[in-house]
Amino acid sequence: MGALKIIHIEANNLQWDFHQSESQNWIAKCDAIGQVVQADKHSELHMAIKALLDDFFLELMRDNELTEFLQIRGWKLISKVAQPEEAVSFEVPYDLIRAKRKAEIHQRC
């Protein structure tokens, strides 16, 4: 297996709203891509988001839907798309914002 190829995506307004649940887990929701992640610790949220973004964009890339998905949102692919056999990781900037109230997250889920 070759080196990991980093694919850079310029995504404006990719925001994850997070809160701590009653069971003390941390939950983050991203309306822009319709995804939710959960982590046991606040410090693990970034890792959970990164893993989800890698899987999410990899699936779009393998289904040949990545370019259209990005164009619809006004986002840009900065790097060339990888070959199917290449190991990839996606670099996508995002903001992690604490929800003012737990209800804000639940109403949008």
C-alpha positions as CSV (number, residue, x, y, z in Angstrom):
1,M,0.0,0.0,0.0
2,G,1.3,3.5,-0.9
3,A,1.4,6.6,1.1
4,L,-1.8,8.2,2.4
5,K,-3.1,10.8,-0.1
6,I,-4.5,13.9,1.5
7,I,-7.5,15.5,-0.4
8,H,-8.1,19.1,0.6
9,I,-11.7,20.4,0.4
10,E,-12.5,24.1,0.8
11,A,-15.9,24.1,2.6
12,N,-17.4,27.3,3.7
13,N,-19.7,27.3,6.7
14,L,-19.2,23.7,7.7
15,Q,-20.4,24.0,11.3
16,W,-20.9,21.3,13.9
17,D,-23.1,22.2,16.8
18,F,-22.4,20.2,20.0
19,H,-23.8,19.6,23.5
20,Q,-23.4,17.1,26.3
21,S,-26.3,14.7,26.6
22,E,-28.1,13.7,29.8
23,S,-26.1,10.5,29.7
24,Q,-22.9,12.6,29.7
25,N,-22.0,11.7,26.1
26,W,-21.0,14.5,23.7
27,I,-23.1,14.9,20.5
28,A,-22.3,17.0,17.5
29,K,-24.6,17.6,14.5
30,C,-23.7,19.1,11.1
31,D,-26.7,20.4,9.2
32,A,-24.7,21.0,6.0
33,I,-24.0,17.3,5.5
34,G,-26.9,15.9,7.6
35,Q,-24.6,13.9,10.0
36,V,-24.4,13.4,13.7
37,V,-21.5,12.0,15.8
38,Q,-21.2,11.0,19.4
39,A,-18.2,10.7,21.7
40,D,-17.7,9.6,25.3
41,K,-15.4,12.6,26.0
42,H,-15.4,16.2,24.6
43,S,-11.7,15.7,23.6
44,E,-12.8,12.8,21.4
45,L,-15.3,14.9,19.3
46,H,-12.7,16.1,16.8
47,M,-11.5,12.5,16.2
48,A,-15.1,11.3,15.7
49,I,-15.8,14.2,13.3
50,K,-12.6,13.5,11.4
51,A,-13.4,9.8,11.0
52,L,-17.0,10.6,9.9
53,L,-15.8,13.2,7.3
54,D,-13.3,10.7,5.9
55,D,-15.9,8.0,5.5
56,F,-18.5,10.4,4.2
57,F,-16.4,12.0,1.5
58,L,-14.7,8.7,0.6
59,E,-18.2,7.2,-0.1
60,L,-19.1,10.2,-2.3
61,M,-15.8,9.9,-4.1
62,R,-16.2,6.1,-4.8
63,D,-19.8,6.7,-6.0
64,N,-18.5,9.5,-8.4
65,E,-20.7,12.0,-6.6
66,L,-18.1,14.1,-4.8
67,T,-17.7,16.8,-7.4
68,E,-21.5,17.4,-7.7
69,F,-22.0,17.4,-3.9
70,L,-19.3,20.0,-3.5
71,Q,-20.5,22.2,-6.4
72,I,-24.1,22.3,-5.0
73,R,-22.8,23.7,-1.7
74,G,-20.3,26.1,-3.3
75,W,-17.4,24.1,-1.9
76,K,-14.2,23.4,-3.8
77,L,-12.0,20.4,-4.3
78,I,-8.4,21.7,-3.8
79,S,-6.6,18.4,-4.5
80,K,-7.1,15.9,-7.3
81,V,-9.4,13.0,-6.5
82,A,-7.5,9.9,-5.7
83,Q,-7.5,6.6,-7.6
84,P,-9.9,4.0,-6.2
85,E,-7.0,1.9,-4.9
86,E,-5.3,4.8,-3.1
87,A,-5.6,5.3,0.7
88,V,-7.0,8.7,1.3
89,S,-7.8,11.2,4.1
90,F,-9.8,14.4,3.7
91,E,-8.8,17.7,5.1
92,V,-12.0,19.7,5.6
93,P,-12.1,22.8,7.7
94,Y,-15.0,23.1,10.1
95,D,-16.2,25.0,13.2
96,L,-17.2,23.2,16.4
97,I,-19.8,25.4,18.1
98,R,-21.4,24.8,21.5
99,A,-25.2,24.8,21.1
100,K,-26.8,27.4,23.4
101,R,-29.4,24.9,24.5
102,K,-29.7,21.1,24.1
103,A,-33.1,21.7,22.5
104,E,-31.5,23.4,19.6
105,I,-29.8,20.2,18.6
106,H,-32.8,17.9,19.2
107,Q,-35.1,20.1,17.2
108,R,-32.9,20.0,14.2
109,C,-32.2,16.2,14.3
